[in-house]
Amino acid sequence: MIGTRIPSEWRAEIEARAKRSGRNVSQILHEAIAVYLGEESGTTLVGRVEGIDGRLQALERQISALKALIQ
């Protein structure tokens, strides 16, 4: 565990973002640190979006291939 002091404005913004996203403060902070360290894996929102984007692109290629077979 690591502790630090942050400005009250930051805390309010972090809490607001957590509430809007349905995540808790720890998840928000974990993700922010992971992004800062370049560890944008499947555990971060950025990593999950990148994973979804990759799967979407693969599906679009499969759909194009199937359309070519039908024509």
C-alpha positions as CSV (number, residue, x, y, z in Angstrom):
1,M,0.0,0.0,0.0
2,I,1.2,3.5,-0.9
3,G,-0.3,6.6,0.7
4,T,0.0,10.2,-0.4
5,R,-1.7,13.5,0.1
6,I,-3.5,15.2,-2.8
7,P,-5.3,18.5,-3.2
8,S,-8.9,18.4,-2.1
9,E,-10.0,19.5,-5.6
10,W,-8.3,16.3,-7.0
11,R,-10.1,14.1,-4.5
12,A,-13.4,15.7,-5.4
13,E,-12.7,15.1,-9.1
14,I,-11.6,11.5,-8.6
15,E,-14.7,10.8,-6.5
16,A,-17.0,12.4,-9.2
17,R,-15.3,10.4,-11.9
18,A,-15.7,7.2,-9.9
19,K,-19.4,7.9,-9.3
20,R,-20.0,8.7,-13.0
21,S,-18.2,5.5,-14.1
22,G,-19.6,3.2,-11.5
23,R,-16.1,2.4,-10.2
24,N,-14.6,3.1,-6.8
25,V,-11.8,5.6,-6.0
26,S,-9.2,2.8,-5.8
27,Q,-10.0,1.6,-9.3
28,I,-9.7,5.1,-10.7
29,L,-6.3,5.6,-9.0
30,H,-5.1,2.2,-10.0
31,E,-6.0,2.9,-13.6
32,A,-4.4,6.4,-13.6
33,I,-1.1,4.9,-12.2
34,A,-1.2,2.1,-14.7
35,V,-1.6,4.6,-17.6
36,Y,1.2,6.8,-16.2
37,L,3.5,3.7,-16.1
38,G,2.5,2.6,-19.6
39,E,0.8,-0.5,-18.2
40,E,-2.4,-0.1,-20.2
41,S,-3.4,-3.7,-19.9
42,G,-6.8,-5.4,-19.8
43,T,-7.2,-4.1,-16.2
44,T,-7.4,-0.4,-17.3
45,L,-10.2,1.2,-19.1
46,V,-7.8,2.2,-21.9
47,G,-6.6,-1.4,-22.1
48,R,-10.1,-2.7,-22.2
49,V,-11.1,-0.2,-25.0
50,E,-8.0,-1.2,-27.0
51,G,-8.9,-4.9,-26.6
52,I,-12.5,-4.2,-27.7
53,D,-11.3,-2.2,-30.6
54,G,-9.0,-5.0,-31.7
55,R,-11.8,-7.6,-31.5
56,L,-14.1,-5.2,-33.4
57,Q,-11.6,-4.8,-36.2
58,A,-11.3,-8.6,-36.4
59,L,-15.0,-9.0,-36.6
60,E,-15.2,-6.4,-39.4
61,R,-12.6,-8.3,-41.4
62,Q,-14.6,-11.5,-40.9
63,I,-17.8,-9.8,-42.0
64,S,-16.1,-8.5,-45.1
65,A,-14.8,-12.0,-45.9
66,L,-18.3,-13.4,-45.5
67,K,-19.8,-10.8,-47.7
68,A,-17.3,-11.6,-50.4
69,L,-18.3,-15.3,-50.2
70,I,-22.0,-14.5,-50.5
71,Q,-21.5,-12.3,-53.6
